[in-house]
Amino acid sequence: MRALDVIDCHVLVIGSGGAGVRAAIEADQYGETVLLSKSITGKGGCTTMAEGGYNAVLKDDDTCDLHVADTLRGGAYLNDPGLIEALVHDAPARLDDLVRWGAVFDASADHEVAQRSFGGQSFPRTCYAGDRTGHEIMATLMERLRGSGVERHEETAAIELLKDGNRVCGALALDRNGEMVAVRADAVVLAAGGGARVYDVSTNSGTGTGDGFALGYRAGADLIDMEMVQFHPTGAVFPYDARGRLVTEAVRGEGGHLVNAEGERFMHRYDPERMELSTRDVVARAIATEVLEGRGTSHGGVWLDVTHLPAHQIEERLPLMLAQFLRYGVDIRTEAMEVAPTAHHVMGGLRITPTCQTNLTGLFACGETAGGVHGANRLGGNALADTQVFGKRAGEAAGQAPTRAKTLDRTQVTAQEARLAAFYEGESSPVWAQEHLQRAMWDGAGIRRDATALQTTQRAVEGLLAAPLRAASGRNLIECCGVQNLCTTALLIVRSALLRPESRGAHYRTDVSQDWDAAHSPYGHTKISLQGSSIEERAQ
């Protein structure tokens, strides 16, 4: 192993999706900024895969109060009020930034940004660029990033945060060849995305291994509500290679119908008022129930049908979905899509203030790595707004951090060198460990949960986390670290799920009963850290 490279900067941003790139753009105005990207910047994260839209209050007959109320109700009243206020009130301005920087959204007949209906919302406030909204946002951000002074390090993964006492002062990372790099910084922004890859069937990219959660946890950050994992109602079911691929909520927003194997439009049983535009947790459980009770398709799904819509509407509003299913041999203009729930988004994460500060000095978090914004269930369209609102806030707050003398504790470096060396002596394939983890989580900590299954899953995850993973070469070290992070994230989810003795939002416990509704639940956030775990009493 060559001599340790050391990079100094003012702000280090870990993660290159919508939140990370936005944070780096903002931080660059305050001093030298380094962006670490586990893949190719702007390509490997989930933002570019986000198809649906961006929620913002733009019309006179819509209000911020309505958007707040919808988000609270959708999140089963577990959202942090200060974070919701920031999201709702800043979202229109951040949308204006994107348009000013060149983003092209669909336009209405009066030449304003067009908006469509999404589940759980009382007003059509979801702005969109066809069904490729995330791609349009990332393309715009990348153009802005290229014009900045941000120093980018691609195919470089952070493996541990550096600390000076209780202050986070940088990170250790591995480049594509497995060589270690130390980045010393005055402030660090964790924007490393989510961790839904802990499940067998997921919409997430391969980089979604929970790195931000694991890095923050090992550094001593507080995490909240990690049990709240959103299963998107509509992931592709067939063919097998397409399992879990996202079928955007825009399909239902445009008027798509959910139909079981008996030809029944079944959502009237679960939410007769909102039907297919109910919240994602309700629709996902409804589909799972239809399948469980024998009304599913032969592949374990239901049908999502837009054949009643005009062909031109599908071609203009859902071009990616049309092209995606044509590759599978299905023409959605004349045939229904076969769909089922798929792991999609972690609502929990590092606990932050409205300025994205964690409980550790010098550490900020935003995007899916941060918790509290979406509560127990995220409304479709709020995540893309989240990346821009809190990406900007995190970048600004980190940029305003005081400049400090750069230090590097060699004992921390030595500990990580020993960790990496152990991979060369390991016996277990990281692919084997990941596959076993994903199956255990899908079976025991999925849409339906009970204490017995969760406890069994916890034991399985703890065993996999302790497994001696094997790296054949330096290029495999990032993979081994990623699987360890995935196992850590899974353990945080399971432990938190055992803490919450109620069904709420995306967390559905079949072994508990409750005689209160979400608005009057006595339980607040679950909290987990290296110091222990607990569930907070909720102020009524």
Secondary structure, DSSP 4 states (H G I P E B T S, - for coil): -PPPEEEEEEEEEE--SHHHHHHHHHHTTTS-EEEEESSSTTTSSSGGG--S-EE---STT--HHHHHHHHHHHTTT-S-HHHHHHHHHHHHHHHHHHHHTT----B-TTSSBPEE--TT-SS--EE-STT-HHHHHHHHHHHHHHTS-PEEEET-EEEEEEEETTEEEEEEEE-TTS-EEEEEEEEEEE-----GGGSSSBSS-TT-S-HHHHHHHHHT--EE-TT-EEEEEEEE-SSGGGTT-B--THHHHTT-EEE-TTS--GGGGT-TTTGGGS-HHHHHHHHHHHHHTT-S-TTS-EEEE-TTS-HHHHHHH-HHHHHHHHHTT--TTTSPEEEEEEEEEE--EEE--TT-B-SSBTEEE-GGGEESSSTTSPPTTHHHHHHHHHHHHHHHHHHTSPP------HHHHHHHHHHHHHHHH--B-HHHHHHHHHHHHHHHSSSEE-HHHHHHHHHHHHHHHTS-B--SSGGGHHHHHHHHHHHHHHHHHHHHHHH--S-BTTBEETT---SS-GGG-SEEEEEEETTEEEEEEPP-
